[in-house]
Amino acid sequence: MPVYHRLGEIPHKRHTQFRKPDGELYKEQLFGTIGFDGMASLLYHLHPPTAVKHVGESIDVAPKVAVSKNMRALKLKGFEVAPTNDYLESRVPVLVNADCHISLASPKKSLRDYFYKNADADELLFIHRGTGTLRTLVGNIPFEYGDYLVIPRGMIYQIDFDTEDNRLLITESFHPLYTPKRYRNHFGQLLEHSPYCERDYKLPQNLETYDEHGDFIVKVKKQDTLTPYTYASHPFDVVGWDGYNFPYGLSIHDFEPITGRVHQPPPVHQTFETKAFVVCSFVPRKYDYHPLSIPAPYNHSNIDSDEVLYYVAGDFMSRNDIGPGVITLHPGGIPHGPHPGAYERSIGKEQTDELAVMIDTFSPLQVTEQALALDDGKYWSSWIH
């Protein structure tokens, strides 16, 4: 996230004395990644962020893998995931590997009884249904339908939902999640050809600062376990901070499509990247304008990656019998393309109103037990005329 941001009160120079009105020192914390080489922010707390009163028993939250070497195209009916009250318990992992976990969630209640920290992974939340506010120790971000929320690893947060009708696509990345390098200049600024720019970011605002002592539960996820820590002071006690490492939002509706005279390859839709997978946004766009163009994608073999598509809304031009909330998986090594009839009926069409999120992983994905329960069982044969 190569953008500088600051909220609240901070001293003129970093790592110098910064005192409260009563003369006591604020507690400085460097919140960074990749040792001291990655993006970082400096946070100033009312109380030590290290005061742990109790460490509870860890529970195993590792995904239950049913198929470790999958060679079938799958169609998962995501809206069949049942709504669940608790935010963490609502997460249903469906496709996983050593680089990322892809989950579906339908939380009914806000996360208010405890705080959460993912110490393993950056989290990318896509809001399919629902509105609310992401609340963090460095500020709050209101969200709505179509928003991506990028939450860096180690960020303590809660989340408020306005209603009980919420649907999320959650990707946990065990590698740092960045804006694509080809969109940025050597200073980190997004270039003119980028499909979005810094103006589109939803940055943390409304810094909440609590001066409270007590028993505050932070559930920490680490190495596929969830451990409750009891802290002596409220985690949201930051009076000010600045830096580059913080959560932010980006609406899929602000992604500007790149089009051409003939069909453009999927990298033009890229929105985020890691060294192990990419995330792309398919949004309403004009079709190819060569007089002999075929707007439907050509058959292609994703030899080196698994392709995951999460369908959000609209008319999915290249697919038959696909609706919102569905996930398709096209495993690497197997060619795929438009469904029967889609290639021909796309000719002459001028635009599409489809909305979808694509995740391409460079290592094969494993299929969980929960995913098999959502699979229609026949998608792999749906290209037969």
MODAGI-V590047 format. One record per residue. N is the residue number from 1. RES is the residue in one letter. BURIAL is + if it has 16 or more other ideal C-beta (glycine too) atoms within 10 Angstrom, else -. Layout:
BEGIN
N/RES/BURIAL, N/RES/BURIAL
END
This chain:
BEGIN
1/M/+, 2/P/-, 3/V/-, 4/Y/-, 5/H/+, 6/R/-, 7/L/+, 8/G/-, 9/E/-, 10/I/+, 11/P/-, 12/H/-, 13/K/-, 14/R/-, 15/H/-, 16/T/-, 17/Q/-, 18/F/+, 19/R/-, 20/K/-, 21/P/-, 22/D/-, 23/G/-, 24/E/-, 25/L/-, 26/Y/+, 27/K/+, 28/E/+, 29/Q/+, 30/L/-, 31/F/+, 32/G/+, 33/T/-, 34/I/-, 35/G/-, 36/F/-, 37/D/-, 38/G/-, 39/M/+, 40/A/-, 41/S/+, 42/L/+, 43/L/+, 44/Y/+, 45/H/+, 46/L/+, 47/H/+, 48/P/-, 49/P/+, 50/T/-, 51/A/-, 52/V/-, 53/K/-, 54/H/-, 55/V/-, 56/G/-, 57/E/-, 58/S/-, 59/I/-, 60/D/-, 61/V/-, 62/A/-, 63/P/+, 64/K/-, 65/V/-, 66/A/-, 67/V/+, 68/S/-, 69/K/-, 70/N/+, 71/M/-, 72/R/+, 73/A/+, 74/L/+, 75/K/+, 76/L/+, 77/K/-, 78/G/+, 79/F/+, 80/E/-, 81/V/+, 82/A/-, 83/P/-, 84/T/+, 85/N/-, 86/D/-, 87/Y/+, 88/L/-, 89/E/-, 90/S/+, 91/R/+, 92/V/+, 93/P/+, 94/V/+, 95/L/+, 96/V/+, 97/N/+, 98/A/-, 99/D/+, 100/C/+, 101/H/+, 102/I/+, 103/S/+, 104/L/+, 105/A/+, 106/S/+, 107/P/+, 108/K/+, 109/K/+, 110/S/+, 111/L/+, 112/R/-, 113/D/-, 114/Y/+, 115/F/+, 116/Y/+, 117/K/+, 118/N/+, 119/A/-, 120/D/+, 121/A/+, 122/D/+, 123/E/+, 124/L/+, 125/L/+, 126/F/+, 127/I/+, 128/H/+, 129/R/+, 130/G/+, 131/T/+, 132/G/+, 133/T/+, 134/L/+, 135/R/+, 136/T/+, 137/L/+, 138/V/+, 139/G/+, 140/N/+, 141/I/+, 142/P/-, 143/F/+, 144/E/-, 145/Y/+, 146/G/+, 147/D/+, 148/Y/+, 149/L/+, 150/V/+, 151/I/+, 152/P/+, 153/R/+, 154/G/+, 155/M/+, 156/I/+, 157/Y/+, 158/Q/+, 159/I/+, 160/D/+, 161/F/+, 162/D/-, 163/T/-, 164/E/-, 165/D/-, 166/N/+, 167/R/+, 168/L/+, 169/L/+, 170/I/+, 171/T/+, 172/E/+, 173/S/+, 174/F/-, 175/H/-, 176/P/+, 177/L/+, 178/Y/+, 179/T/+, 180/P/+, 181/K/-, 182/R/-, 183/Y/+, 184/R/-, 185/N/-, 186/H/-, 187/F/-, 188/G/+, 189/Q/-, 190/L/+, 191/L/-, 192/E/-, 193/H/-, 194/S/+, 195/P/+, 196/Y/+, 197/C/-, 198/E/-, 199/R/-, 200/D/+, 201/Y/+, 202/K/+, 203/L/+, 204/P/+, 205/Q/-, 206/N/-, 207/L/+, 208/E/-, 209/T/-, 210/Y/-, 211/D/-, 212/E/-, 213/H/-, 214/G/-, 215/D/-, 216/F/+, 217/I/-, 218/V/+, 219/K/+, 220/V/+, 221/K/+, 222/K/-, 223/Q/-, 224/D/-, 225/T/-, 226/L/+, 227/T/+, 228/P/-, 229/Y/+, 230/T/+, 231/Y/+, 232/A/+, 233/S/+, 234/H/+, 235/P/+, 236/F/+, 237/D/+, 238/V/+, 239/V/+, 240/G/+, 241/W/+, 242/D/+, 243/G/+, 244/Y/+, 245/N/+, 246/F/+, 247/P/+, 248/Y/+, 249/G/+, 250/L/+, 251/S/+, 252/I/+, 253/H/-, 254/D/+, 255/F/+, 256/E/-, 257/P/-, 258/I/-, 259/T/-, 260/G/-, 261/R/-, 262/V/-, 263/H/+, 264/Q/-, 265/P/-, 266/P/-, 267/P/-, 268/V/-, 269/H/+, 270/Q/+, 271/T/+, 272/F/+, 273/E/+, 274/T/+, 275/K/-, 276/A/+, 277/F/+, 278/V/+, 279/V/+, 280/C/+, 281/S/+, 282/F/+, 283/V/+, 284/P/-, 285/R/+, 286/K/-, 287/Y/+, 288/D/+, 289/Y/-, 290/H/-, 291/P/-, 292/L/-, 293/S/+, 294/I/+, 295/P/+, 296/A/+, 297/P/+, 298/Y/-, 299/N/-, 300/H/-, 301/S/-, 302/N/+, 303/I/-, 304/D/-, 305/S/+, 306/D/+, 307/E/+, 308/V/+, 309/L/+, 310/Y/+, 311/Y/+, 312/V/+, 313/A/+, 314/G/-, 315/D/-, 316/F/+, 317/M/+, 318/S/+, 319/R/+, 320/N/-, 321/D/-, 322/I/+, 323/G/-, 324/P/+, 325/G/+, 326/V/+, 327/I/+, 328/T/+, 329/L/+, 330/H/+, 331/P/+, 332/G/+, 333/G/-, 334/I/-, 335/P/-, 336/H/+, 337/G/-, 338/P/+, 339/H/+, 340/P/-, 341/G/-, 342/A/+, 343/Y/+, 344/E/-, 345/R/-, 346/S/+, 347/I/-, 348/G/-, 349/K/-, 350/E/-, 351/Q/-, 352/T/+, 353/D/-, 354/E/+, 355/L/+, 356/A/+, 357/V/+, 358/M/+, 359/I/+, 360/D/+, 361/T/+, 362/F/-, 363/S/-, 364/P/+, 365/L/+, 366/Q/+, 367/V/+, 368/T/+, 369/E/-, 370/Q/+, 371/A/+, 372/L/-, 373/A/-, 374/L/+, 375/D/+, 376/D/-, 377/G/-, 378/K/-, 379/Y/+, 380/W/+, 381/S/-, 382/S/+, 383/W/-, 384/I/-, 385/H/-
END
